Amino acid sequence: EVQLVESGGGLVQAGGSLRLSCAASGFTFDDYAIGWFRQAPGKEREGVSCISSSDGSTYYADSVKGRFTISRDNAKNTVYLQMNSLKPEDTAVYYCATAFFPRCPSSWAGTFYDNWGQGTQVTVSS
């Protein structure tokens, strides 16, 4: 059974940092790109970042470029999202998901991803 479990969320003040983890099991982790998404109350889900498994290429939404860093540890079957300089508008539930292929999709559309975690809440206070 494929499982993705996010952790590391919490309450932080603006300007602070958090590191999210996405622990994967039940599939060959090295074979798939992993993406991070977020959804704020009353808003649509949006893509945040993705890391390919084929060459480690990384991609970021414009809203988080320069502040967030995605990485993966294939030995631990885990993907991380280091979030620095957090802003109140980063408040959301953050999800990780597996892409269908080793390379990150060219689109942030959720249809390019299949397995999803349960999410972890990130709240940034002003």
MMTF fields as JSON, N, C-alpha, C and O atoms, coordinates in Angstrom:
{
  "mmtfVersion": "1.0.0",
  "mmtfProducer": "UNKNOWN",
  "numBonds": 503,
  "numAtoms": 504,
  "numGroups": 126,
  "numChains": 1,
  "numModels": 1,
  "chainsPerModel": [1],
  "groupsPerChain": [126],
  "chainIdList": ["A"],
  "bondAtomList": [4, 2, 8, 6, 12, 10, 16, 14, 20, 18, 24, 22, 28, 26, 32, 30, 36, 34, 40, 38, 44, 42, 48, 46, 52, 50, 56, 54, 60, 58, 64, 62, 68, 66, 72, 70, 76, 74, 80, 78, 84, 82, 88, 86, 92, 90, 96, 94, 100, 98, 104, 102, 108, 106, 112, 110, 116, 114, 120, 118, 124, 122, 128, 126, 132, 130, 136, 134, 140, 138, 144, 142, 148, 146, 152, 150, 156, 154, 160, 158, 164, 162, 168, 166, 172, 170, 176, 174, 180, 178, 184, 182, 188, 186, 192, 190, 196, 194, 200, 198, 204, 202, 208, 206, 212, 210, 216, 214, 220, 218, 224, 222, 228, 226, 232, 230, 236, 234, 240, 238, 244, 242, 248, 246, 252, 250, 256, 254, 260, 258, 264, 262, 268, 266, 272, 270, 276, 274, 280, 278, 284, 282, 288, 286, 292, 290, 296, 294, 300, 298, 304, 302, 308, 306, 312, 310, 316, 314, 320, 318, 324, 322, 328, 326, 332, 330, 336, 334, 340, 338, 344, 342, 348, 346, 352, 350, 356, 354, 360, 358, 364, 362, 368, 366, 372, 370, 376, 374, 380, 378, 384, 382, 388, 386, 392, 390, 396, 394, 400, 398, 404, 402, 408, 406, 412, 410, 416, 414, 420, 418, 424, 422, 428, 426, 432, 430, 436, 434, 440, 438, 444, 442, 448, 446, 452, 450, 456, 454, 460, 458, 464, 462, 468, 466, 472, 470, 476, 474, 480, 478, 484, 482, 488, 486, 492, 490, 496, 494, 500, 498],
  "bondOrderList": [1, 1, 1, 1, 1, 1, 1, 1, 1, 1, 1, 1, 1, 1, 1, 1, 1, 1, 1, 1, 1, 1, 1, 1, 1, 1, 1, 1, 1, 1, 1, 1, 1, 1, 1, 1, 1, 1, 1, 1, 1, 1, 1, 1, 1, 1, 1, 1, 1, 1, 1, 1, 1, 1, 1, 1, 1, 1, 1, 1, 1, 1, 1, 1, 1, 1, 1, 1, 1, 1, 1, 1, 1, 1, 1, 1, 1, 1, 1, 1, 1, 1, 1, 1, 1, 1, 1, 1, 1, 1, 1, 1, 1, 1, 1, 1, 1, 1, 1, 1, 1, 1, 1, 1, 1, 1, 1, 1, 1, 1, 1, 1, 1, 1, 1, 1, 1, 1, 1, 1, 1, 1, 1, 1, 1],
  "groupList": [{"groupName": "GLU", "atomNameList": ["N", "CA", "C", "O"], "elementList": ["N", "C", "C", "O"], "formalChargeList": [0, 0, 0, 0], "bondAtomList": [1, 0, 2, 1, 3, 2], "bondOrderList": [1, 1, 2], "singleLetterCode": "E", "chemCompType": "L-PEPTIDE LINKING"}, {"groupName": "VAL", "atomNameList": ["N", "CA", "C", "O"], "elementList": ["N", "C", "C", "O"], "formalChargeList": [0, 0, 0, 0], "bondAtomList": [1, 0, 2, 1, 3, 2], "bondOrderList": [1, 1, 2], "singleLetterCode": "V", "chemCompType": "L-PEPTIDE LINKING"}, {"groupName": "GLN", "atomNameList": ["N", "CA", "C", "O"], "elementList": ["N", "C", "C", "O"], "formalChargeList": [0, 0, 0, 0], "bondAtomList": [1, 0, 2, 1, 3, 2], "bondOrderList": [1, 1, 2], "singleLetterCode": "Q", "chemCompType": "L-PEPTIDE LINKING"}, {"groupName": "LEU", "atomNameList": ["N", "CA", "C", "O"], "elementList": ["N", "C", "C", "O"], "formalChargeList": [0, 0, 0, 0], "bondAtomList": [1, 0, 2, 1, 3, 2], "bondOrderList": [1, 1, 2], "singleLetterCode": "L", "chemCompType": "L-PEPTIDE LINKING"}, {"groupName": "SER", "atomNameList": ["N", "CA", "C", "O"], "elementList": ["N", "C", "C", "O"], "formalChargeList": [0, 0, 0, 0], "bondAtomList": [1, 0, 2, 1, 3, 2], "bondOrderList": [1, 1, 2], "singleLetterCode": "S", "chemCompType": "L-PEPTIDE LINKING"}, {"groupName": "GLY", "atomNameList": ["N", "CA", "C", "O"], "elementList": ["N", "C", "C", "O"], "formalChargeList": [0, 0, 0, 0], "bondAtomList": [1, 0, 2, 1, 3, 2], "bondOrderList": [1, 1, 2], "singleLetterCode": "G", "chemCompType": "PEPTIDE LINKING"}, {"groupName": "ALA", "atomNameList": ["N", "CA", "C", "O"], "elementList": ["N", "C", "C", "O"], "formalChargeList": [0, 0, 0, 0], "bondAtomList": [1, 0, 2, 1, 3, 2], "bondOrderList": [1, 1, 2], "singleLetterCode": "A", "chemCompType": "L-PEPTIDE LINKING"}, {"groupName": "ARG", "atomNameList": ["N", "CA", "C", "O"], "elementList": ["N", "C", "C", "O"], "formalChargeList": [0, 0, 0, 0], "bondAtomList": [1, 0, 2, 1, 3, 2], "bondOrderList": [1, 1, 2], "singleLetterCode": "R", "chemCompType": "L-PEPTIDE LINKING"}, {"groupName": "CYS", "atomNameList": ["N", "CA", "C", "O"], "elementList": ["N", "C", "C", "O"], "formalChargeList": [0, 0, 0, 0], "bondAtomList": [1, 0, 2, 1, 3, 2], "bondOrderList": [1, 1, 2], "singleLetterCode": "C", "chemCompType": "L-PEPTIDE LINKING"}, {"groupName": "PHE", "atomNameList": ["N", "CA", "C", "O"], "elementList": ["N", "C", "C", "O"], "formalChargeList": [0, 0, 0, 0], "bondAtomList": [1, 0, 2, 1, 3, 2], "bondOrderList": [1, 1, 2], "singleLetterCode": "F", "chemCompType": "L-PEPTIDE LINKING"}, {"groupName": "THR", "atomNameList": ["N", "CA", "C", "O"], "elementList": ["N", "C", "C", "O"], "formalChargeList": [0, 0, 0, 0], "bondAtomList": [1, 0, 2, 1, 3, 2], "bondOrderList": [1, 1, 2], "singleLetterCode": "T", "chemCompType": "L-PEPTIDE LINKING"}, {"groupName": "ASP", "atomNameList": ["N", "CA", "C", "O"], "elementList": ["N", "C", "C", "O"], "formalChargeList": [0, 0, 0, 0], "bondAtomList": [1, 0, 2, 1, 3, 2], "bondOrderList": [1, 1, 2], "singleLetterCode": "D", "chemCompType": "L-PEPTIDE LINKING"}, {"groupName": "TYR", "atomNameList": ["N", "CA", "C", "O"], "elementList": ["N", "C", "C", "O"], "formalChargeList": [0, 0, 0, 0], "bondAtomList": [1, 0, 2, 1, 3, 2], "bondOrderList": [1, 1, 2], "singleLetterCode": "Y", "chemCompType": "L-PEPTIDE LINKING"}, {"groupName": "ILE", "atomNameList": ["N", "CA", "C", "O"], "elementList": ["N", "C", "C", "O"], "formalChargeList": [0, 0, 0, 0], "bondAtomList": [1, 0, 2, 1, 3, 2], "bondOrderList": [1, 1, 2], "singleLetterCode": "I", "chemCompType": "L-PEPTIDE LINKING"}, {"groupName": "TRP", "atomNameList": ["N", "CA", "C", "O"], "elementList": ["N", "C", "C", "O"], "formalChargeList": [0, 0, 0, 0], "bondAtomList": [1, 0, 2, 1, 3, 2], "bondOrderList": [1, 1, 2], "singleLetterCode": "W", "chemCompType": "L-PEPTIDE LINKING"}, {"groupName": "PRO", "atomNameList": ["N", "CA", "C", "O"], "elementList": ["N", "C", "C", "O"], "formalChargeList": [0, 0, 0, 0], "bondAtomList": [1, 0, 2, 1, 3, 2], "bondOrderList": [1, 1, 2], "singleLetterCode": "P", "chemCompType": "L-PEPTIDE LINKING"}, {"groupName": "LYS", "atomNameList": ["N", "CA", "C", "O"], "elementList": ["N", "C", "C", "O"], "formalChargeList": [0, 0, 0, 0], "bondAtomList": [1, 0, 2, 1, 3, 2], "bondOrderList": [1, 1, 2], "singleLetterCode": "K", "chemCompType": "L-PEPTIDE LINKING"}, {"groupName": "ASN", "atomNameList": ["N", "CA", "C", "O"], "elementList": ["N", "C", "C", "O"], "formalChargeList": [0, 0, 0, 0], "bondAtomList": [1, 0, 2, 1, 3, 2], "bondOrderList": [1, 1, 2], "singleLetterCode": "N", "chemCompType": "L-PEPTIDE LINKING"}, {"groupName": "MET", "atomNameList": ["N", "CA", "C", "O"], "elementList": ["N", "C", "C", "O"], "formalChargeList": [0, 0, 0, 0], "bondAtomList": [1, 0, 2, 1, 3, 2], "bondOrderList": [1, 1, 2], "singleLetterCode": "M", "chemCompType": "L-PEPTIDE LINKING"}],
  "groupTypeList": [0, 1, 2, 3, 1, 0, 4, 5, 5, 5, 3, 1, 2, 6, 5, 5, 4, 3, 7, 3, 4, 8, 6, 6, 4, 5, 9, 10, 9, 11, 11, 12, 6, 13, 5, 14, 9, 7, 2, 6, 15, 5, 16, 0, 7, 0, 5, 1, 4, 8, 13, 4, 4, 4, 11, 5, 4, 10, 12, 12, 6, 11, 4, 1, 16, 5, 7, 9, 10, 13, 4, 7, 11, 17, 6, 16, 17, 10, 1, 12, 3, 2, 18, 17, 4, 3, 16, 15, 0, 11, 10, 6, 1, 12, 12, 8, 6, 10, 6, 9, 9, 15, 7, 8, 15, 4, 4, 14, 6, 5, 10, 9, 12, 11, 17, 14, 5, 2, 5, 10, 2, 1, 10, 1, 4, 4],
  "groupIdList": [1, 2, 3, 4, 5, 6, 7, 8, 9, 10, 11, 12, 13, 14, 15, 16, 17, 18, 19, 20, 21, 22, 23, 24, 25, 26, 27, 28, 29, 30, 31, 32, 33, 34, 35, 36, 37, 38, 39, 40, 41, 42, 43, 44, 45, 46, 47, 48, 49, 50, 51, 52, 53, 54, 55, 56, 57, 58, 59, 60, 61, 62, 63, 64, 65, 66, 67, 68, 69, 70, 71, 72, 73, 74, 75, 76, 77, 78, 79, 80, 81, 82, 83, 84, 85, 86, 87, 88, 89, 90, 91, 92, 93, 94, 95, 96, 97, 98, 99, 100, 101, 102, 103, 104, 105, 106, 107, 108, 109, 110, 111, 112, 113, 114, 115, 116, 117, 118, 119, 120, 121, 122, 123, 124, 125, 126],
  "secStructList": [7, 7, 3, 3, 3, 3, 3, 7, 7, 3, 3, 3, 3, 6, 6, 7, 7, 3, 3, 3, 3, 3, 3, 3, 3, 1, 1, 7, 4, 4, 4, 1, 7, 3, 3, 3, 3, 3, 3, 7, 6, 6, 1, 7, 7, 3, 3, 3, 3, 3, 3, 7, 1, 1, 1, 7, 7, 3, 3, 3, 7, 6, 6, 6, 6, 6, 6, 3, 3, 3, 3, 3, 3, 6, 6, 6, 6, 3, 3, 3, 3, 3, 3, 7, 1, 7, 7, 4, 4, 4, 7, 3, 3, 3, 3, 3, 3, 3, 3, 1, 1, 1, 1, 7, 7, 1, 1, 7, 7, 4, 4, 4, 3, 3, 3, 3, 7, 7, 7, 3, 3, 3, 3, 3, 3, 7],
  "xCoordList": [0.846, 0.0, 0.883, 1.793, 0.592, 1.35, 0.914, -0.278, 1.899, 1.603, 2.556, 3.755, 1.987, 2.768, 2.317, 1.126, 3.266, 2.929, 3.723, 4.952, 2.989, 3.627, 3.748, 2.929, 4.771, 4.96, 5.775, 6.328, 5.84, 6.668, 5.922, 6.519, 4.614, 3.854, 3.717, 4.098, 3.168, 2.978, 2.677, 2.376, 2.764, 2.503, 3.844, 4.668, 4.045, 5.296, 4.998, 4.013, 5.834, 5.66, 6.203, 7.07, 5.681, 6.177, 7.687, 8.214, 8.363, 9.814, 10.5, 11.711, 9.737, 10.302, 10.459, 10.233, 10.855, 11.136, 10.482, 10.251, 10.197, 9.734, 10.323, 10.617, 10.497, 10.893, 9.851, 9.632, 9.22, 8.243, 8.93, 9.905, 8.405, 8.895, 7.759, 6.609, 8.085, 7.118, 7.761, 8.655, 7.306, 7.854, 7.009, 5.79, 7.667, 6.968, 7.238, 8.307, 6.254, 6.418, 5.466, 4.494, 5.759, 4.86, 5.112, 4.337, 6.176, 6.508, 8.004, 8.679, 8.5, 9.918, 10.136, 9.926, 10.555, 10.63, 11.494, 11.167, 12.591, 13.535, 12.937, 13.489, 11.826, 11.27, 10.327, 9.867, 10.032, 8.989, 9.399, 10.055, 8.981, 9.087, 8.068, 7.019, 8.392, 7.505, 7.222, 8.127, 5.969, 5.577, 4.993, 4.47, 5.091, 4.419, 3.345, 3.571, 2.192, 1.065, 0.562, 0.907, -0.245, -0.87, -2.271, -2.586, -3.088, -4.446, -4.83, -4.863, -5.119, -5.564, -7.087, -7.728, -7.674, -9.135, -9.779, -9.389, -10.746, -11.465, -10.724, -11.198, -9.559, -8.769, -8.536, -8.668, -8.19, -7.876, -6.491, -5.629, -6.316, -4.998, -4.007, -4.347, -2.786, -1.771, -0.473, -0.124, 0.218, 1.515, 2.554, 2.559, 3.432, 4.461, 5.848, 6.627, 6.141, 7.481, 7.455, 6.557, 8.452, 8.564, 10.041, 10.861, 10.366, 11.731, 11.697, 10.99, 12.464, 12.527, 13.396, 14.275, 13.126, 13.986, 15.093, 16.15, 14.847, 15.793, 17.097, 18.173, 17.019, 18.244, 18.251, 19.163, 17.223, 17.169, 16.767, 16.902, 16.27, 15.845, 14.731, 13.88, 14.756, 13.754, 12.998, 13.523, 11.764, 10.888, 10.098, 9.744, 9.834, 9.135, 8.089, 8.255, 7.012, 6.051, 6.7, 7.554, 6.289, 6.881, 6.718, 7.57, 5.629, 5.32, 6.289, 6.355, 7.039, 7.931, 9.395, 10.269, 9.668, 11.059, 11.94, 11.576, 13.101, 14.05, 13.808, 14.651, 12.663, 12.349, 12.24, 12.604, 11.746, 11.555, 12.6, 13.015, 13.015, 13.948, 13.466, 13.217, 13.336, 12.929, 14.154, 15.091, 14.137, 15.235, 14.678, 13.57, 15.451, 15.012, 16.187, 17.329, 15.873, 16.848, 16.318, 15.465, 16.828, 16.301, 16.588, 15.849, 17.645, 17.955, 16.912, 16.683, 16.285, 15.267, 13.849, 12.886, 13.721, 12.399, 11.642, 10.456, 12.337, 11.749, 12.086, 13.198, 11.097, 11.283, 11.057, 10.175, 11.861, 11.774, 11.403, 11.691, 10.768, 10.506, 10.943, 10.263, 12.084, 12.572, 11.931, 12.077, 11.224, 10.493, 11.063, 10.978, 11.639, 12.221, 11.457, 10.684, 11.687, 11.039, 9.549, 8.986, 8.926, 7.511, 6.657, 6.959, 5.58, 4.652, 3.265, 2.976, 2.412, 1.046, 0.333, -0.478, 0.623, -0.039, 0.452, -0.092, 1.466, 1.892, 1.038, 1.179, 0.163, -0.708, -1.59, -2.31, -1.533, -2.283, -2.024, -1.155, -2.785, -2.454, -1.531, -1.84, -0.416, 0.583, 0.517, 0.485, 0.497, 0.407, 1.59, 2.08, 2.039, 2.98, 2.254, 1.266, 2.779, 2.142, 3.17, 4.17, 2.924, 3.813, 3.349, 2.161, 4.3, 3.991, 3.965, 4.397, 3.461, 3.381, 4.727, 4.901, 5.681, 6.939, 8.119, 7.927, 9.353, 10.531, 10.779, 11.42, 10.275, 10.498, 9.256, 8.129, 9.481, 8.363, 7.522, 8.051, 6.224, 5.341, 5.567, 6.09, 5.166, 5.316, 4.206, 4.241, 3.235, 2.11, 1.943, 2.288, 1.401, 1.098, -0.262, -0.686, -0.938, -2.264, -2.203, -1.322, -3.126, -3.136, -3.347, -3.041, -3.869, -4.116, -2.83, -2.863, -1.702, -0.42, 0.186, 1.285, -0.534, -0.068, -1.131, -2.324, -0.697, -1.729, -1.798, -2.827, -0.804, -0.905, -0.653, 0.304, -1.515, -1.452, -1.387, -1.962, -0.676, -0.67, -1.888, -2.746, -1.955, -3.109, -2.954, -3.919, -1.749, -1.513, -1.013, -1.234, -0.336, 0.121, -0.145, 0.13, -0.681, -1.087, 0.111, 0.906, 0.217, 1.207, 0.458, -0.329, 0.707, 0.062, 1.135, 1.975, 1.093, 2.07, 1.342, 0.454, 1.711, 1.06, 1.819, 3.037, 1.078, 1.693, 2.16, 2.699],
  "yCoordList": [-1.194, 0.0, 1.246, 1.384, 2.142, 3.394, 4.312, 4.529, 4.846, 5.796, 6.975, 6.825, 8.149, 9.375, 10.037, 10.276, 10.331, 10.921, 12.203, 12.192, 13.314, 14.604, 14.899, 14.457, 15.643, 16.079, 17.356, 17.756, 17.988, 19.17, 20.483, 21.54, 20.428, 21.659, 22.214, 21.568, 23.419, 24.038, 25.509, 26.02, 26.176, 27.613, 28.336, 28.001, 29.326, 30.074, 31.539, 31.862, 32.408, 33.83, 34.173, 33.485, 35.233, 35.704, 35.92, 36.458, 35.486, 35.566, 34.311, 34.154, 33.426, 32.203, 31.113, 31.325, 29.936, 28.812, 27.535, 27.37, 26.652, 25.301, 24.358, 24.764, 23.1, 22.086, 20.976, 20.306, 20.803, 19.733, 18.482, 18.552, 17.345, 16.061, 15.28, 15.383, 14.51, 13.626, 12.242, 11.991, 11.36, 10.01, 9.079, 9.005, 8.376, 7.541, 6.059, 5.676, 5.243, 3.795, 3.118, 3.718, 1.852, 1.072, 1.171, 0.635, 1.842, 1.926, 2.225, 2.531, 2.128, 2.388, 3.892, 4.531, 4.428, 5.875, 6.543, 7.628, 5.894, 6.493, 6.71, 7.466, 6.059, 6.083, 7.245, 7.415, 8.045, 9.053, 10.432, 10.581, 11.431, 12.797, 12.999, 12.355, 13.895, 14.206, 15.699, 16.521, 16.027, 17.423, 17.812, 16.974, 19.093, 19.682, 20.636, 21.42, 20.554, 21.421, 22.025, 21.563, 23.046, 23.615, 24.105, 24.433, 24.141, 24.648, 25.454, 24.944, 26.717, 27.61, 27.589, 27.257, 27.935, 27.935, 28.822, 29.976, 28.287, 29.046, 29.26, 29.983, 28.635, 28.804, 27.466, 26.412, 27.519, 26.303, 25.796, 26.554, 24.512, 23.924, 24.481, 24.678, 24.737, 25.25, 24.462, 24.007, 24.318, 23.655, 24.574, 25.779, 23.997, 24.767, 24.433, 25.324, 23.145, 22.738, 21.288, 20.527, 20.919, 19.54, 19.19, 20.041, 17.928, 17.467, 16.178, 15.232, 16.158, 14.972, 13.91, 14.211, 12.67, 11.598, 11.296, 10.783, 11.615, 11.263, 12.031, 11.449, 13.326, 14.126, 15.117, 15.933, 15.036, 15.928, 17.354, 18.248, 17.574, 18.921, 19.384, 18.6, 20.665, 21.228, 22.365, 23.065, 22.524, 23.54, 24.188, 23.546, 25.481, 26.217, 27.13, 27.656, 27.312, 28.341, 29.698, 29.848, 30.67, 32.008, 32.565, 33.308, 32.201, 32.755, 32.285, 32.892, 31.219, 30.692, 30.672, 30.32, 31.04, 31.032, 31.892, 33.005, 31.355, 32.082, 31.929, 32.321, 31.361, 31.178, 29.696, 29.307, 28.889, 27.46, 26.653, 27.026, 25.541, 24.63, 23.196, 22.738, 22.495, 21.105, 20.212, 20.544, 19.088, 18.137, 16.736, 16.579, 15.736, 14.364, 13.518, 13.728, 12.558, 11.589, 10.224, 9.654, 9.703, 8.437, 7.275, 6.291, 7.381, 6.314, 6.24, 5.181, 7.377, 7.432, 7.507, 7.599, 7.467, 7.574, 8.805, 8.734, 9.908, 11.118, 12.337, 12.485, 13.185, 14.481, 15.562, 15.446, 16.605, 17.706, 19.0, 19.186, 19.871, 21.221, 22.182, 22.344, 22.809, 23.816, 25.148, 25.637, 25.728, 26.965, 28.057, 27.985, 29.06, 30.187, 31.467, 31.527, 32.469, 33.778, 33.617, 34.173, 32.869, 32.573, 33.815, 34.714, 33.839, 34.952, 34.449, 33.261, 35.331, 34.895, 34.236, 33.331, 34.675, 34.087, 32.679, 32.031, 32.194, 30.805, 29.863, 28.644, 30.422, 29.597, 28.708, 29.194, 27.413, 26.446, 25.044, 24.84, 24.098, 22.686, 22.292, 22.532, 21.697, 21.307, 19.801, 19.015, 19.42, 18.02, 17.645, 18.469, 16.411, 15.902, 14.849, 14.249, 14.654, 13.742, 13.18, 13.831, 11.977, 11.366, 11.717, 11.643, 12.098, 12.285, 10.924, 9.924, 10.894, 9.632, 9.179, 8.003, 10.099, 9.803, 10.284, 10.991, 9.905, 10.358, 11.865, 12.457, 12.472, 13.906, 14.673, 14.198, 15.846, 16.674, 17.048, 17.358, 17.015, 17.408, 18.861, 19.662, 19.183, 20.552, 21.457, 22.673, 20.857, 21.608, 21.299, 20.212, 22.283, 22.066, 21.394, 21.183, 21.062, 20.465, 19.176, 18.341, 19.033, 17.868, 16.563, 15.496, 16.636, 15.42, 14.728, 13.57, 15.414, 14.801, 14.065, 13.517, 14.058, 13.399, 12.412, 12.65, 11.289, 10.345, 10.153, 10.487, 9.656, 9.383, 10.644, 11.378, 10.883, 12.09, 11.726, 10.729, 12.551, 12.389, 13.052, 13.587, 13.012, 13.554, 15.041, 15.71, 15.547, 16.964, 17.314, 16.579, 18.447, 18.983, 20.492, 21.179, 20.988, 22.386, 23.28, 23.015, 24.334, 25.382, 26.681, 27.109, 27.306, 28.57, 29.597, 29.394, 30.71, 31.772, 32.99, 33.532, 33.414, 34.567, 35.844, 35.84, 36.92, 38.209, 38.959, 40.059],
  "zCoordList": [0.0, 0.0, 0.0, 0.817, -0.932, -1.007, 0.12, 0.34, 0.83, 1.9, 1.831, 1.597, 2.039, 2.175, 3.463, 3.664, 4.332, 5.62, 5.8, 5.877, 5.865, 6.083, 7.573, 8.378, 7.917, 9.301, 9.295, 8.27, 10.454, 10.601, 10.596, 10.797, 10.367, 10.386, 11.789, 12.766, 11.88, 13.188, 13.068, 11.989, 14.193, 14.276, 14.401, 15.252, 13.545, 13.553, 13.271, 12.607, 13.769, 13.495, 12.113, 11.575, 11.568, 10.277, 10.346, 11.319, 9.287, 9.262, 9.764, 9.61, 10.358, 10.906, 9.865, 8.673, 10.345, 9.451, 9.968, 11.166, 9.045, 9.351, 8.321, 7.197, 8.699, 7.734, 7.74, 8.749, 6.594, 6.437, 5.915, 5.166, 6.326, 5.839, 5.216, 5.643, 4.216, 3.561, 3.515, 2.706, 4.378, 4.446, 3.586, 3.743, 2.684, 1.71, 1.955, 2.43, 1.623, 1.71, 0.744, 0.285, 0.438, -0.398, -1.888, -2.679, -2.287, -3.705, -3.833, -2.85, -5.057, -5.305, -5.369, -6.4, -4.255, -4.079, -5.145, -5.626, -5.51, -6.454, -7.848, -8.648, -8.137, -9.492, -9.764, -10.893, -8.748, -8.92, -8.412, -7.381, -9.185, -8.694, -7.575, -7.548, -6.663, -5.544, -5.522, -5.661, -5.348, -5.294, -3.948, -3.214, -3.638, -2.471, -2.978, -3.9, -2.365, -2.676, -1.378, -0.291, -1.497, -0.308, -0.647, -1.791, 0.38, 0.212, 1.435, 2.556, 1.197, 2.26, 2.308, 1.311, 3.445, 3.56, 2.502, 2.328, 1.811, 0.814, -0.49, -1.366, -0.627, -1.848, -2.517, -1.894, -3.782, -4.506, -4.105, -3.659, -4.279, -4.039, -5.044, -6.21, -4.601, -5.508, -5.352, -4.263, -6.456, -6.423, -5.813, -6.064, -5.013, -4.315, -4.856, -5.194, -4.931, -5.345, -5.79, -5.429, -6.579, -7.038, -7.196, -7.54, -6.939, -7.143, -7.942, -7.597, -9.003, -9.85, -9.185, -8.377, -9.548, -9.052, -10.053, -9.683, -11.321, -12.376, -12.253, -12.392, -11.993, -11.927, -10.769, -10.642, -9.927, -8.775, -9.104, -8.268, -10.319, -10.682, -9.759, -9.339, -9.454, -8.552, -9.224, -10.089, -8.805, -9.374, -8.24, -7.251, -8.419, -7.377, -7.972, -9.073, -7.235, -7.589, -7.352, -6.478, -8.132, -8.008, -6.595, -6.107, -5.953, -4.634, -3.554, -2.486, -3.81, -2.779, -3.215, -2.422, -4.442, -4.928, -4.048, -3.667, -3.734, -2.902, -1.413, -0.606, -1.036, 0.385, 0.763, 1.873, -0.147, 0.115, -0.649, -1.746, -0.049, -0.691, -0.53, 0.585, -1.642, -1.615, -1.767, -2.493, -1.082, -1.2, -0.949, -0.435, -1.313, -1.073, -0.623, -1.031, 0.231, 0.708, 0.307, 0.988, -0.8, -1.314, -0.364, -0.351, 0.424, 1.382, 2.488, 3.073, 2.767, 3.824, 3.268, 4.029, 1.949, 1.312, 1.81, 2.133, 1.864, 2.439, 1.579, 1.072, 1.441, 0.79, 1.839, 2.689, 1.765, 2.72, 2.009, 0.826, 2.744, 2.264, 3.364, 4.378, 3.142, 4.08, 3.723, 2.603, 4.677, 4.434, 5.33, 6.556, 4.699, 5.428, 5.107, 4.15, 5.912, 5.707, 5.487, 4.544, 6.345, 6.185, 6.336, 7.121, 5.56, 5.542, 5.946, 5.804, 6.444, 6.783, 5.601, 5.797, 4.395, 3.221, 2.903, 2.009, 3.613, 3.468, 4.313, 4.222, 5.124, 5.958, 5.096, 4.224, 5.341, 4.534, 5.077, 5.924, 4.579, 4.771, 3.622, 2.454, 3.957, 2.964, 2.741, 3.689, 1.475, 1.077, 0.186, -0.587, 0.299, -0.684, -1.534, -1.112, -2.733, -3.672, -4.636, -4.937, -5.116, -6.096, -7.503, -7.816, -8.342, -9.75, -10.435, -9.863, -11.652, -12.371, -12.919, -13.237, -13.031, -13.69, -12.858, -11.869, -13.247, -12.498, -12.605, -11.737, -13.661, -13.838, -13.396, -13.539, -12.867, -12.453, -13.661, -14.728, -13.484, -14.585, -14.987, -14.212, -16.205, -16.691, -16.162, -16.35, -15.507, -14.982, -13.503, -13.041, -12.755, -11.34, -11.153, -10.016, -12.216, -12.084, -11.269, -11.471, -10.371, -9.506, -10.23, -9.697, -11.443, -12.22, -12.644, -13.062, -12.545, -12.883, -11.688, -11.779, -10.577, -9.368, -8.921, -9.11, -8.321, -7.915, -6.401, -5.815, -5.759, -4.337, -3.514, -3.761, -2.542, -1.719, -0.25, 0.187, 0.508, 1.948, 2.576, 1.874, 3.899, 4.607, 4.911, 5.281, 4.755, 4.945, 6.332, 7.294, 6.42, 7.696, 7.691, 6.708, 8.796, 8.895, 9.185, 10.087, 8.404, 8.651, 8.876, 8.033, 10.018, 10.341, 10.655, 11.532, 9.921, 10.11, 10.652, 9.995, 11.832, 12.455, 12.117, 11.942, 12.032, 11.678, 12.908, 12.792]
}
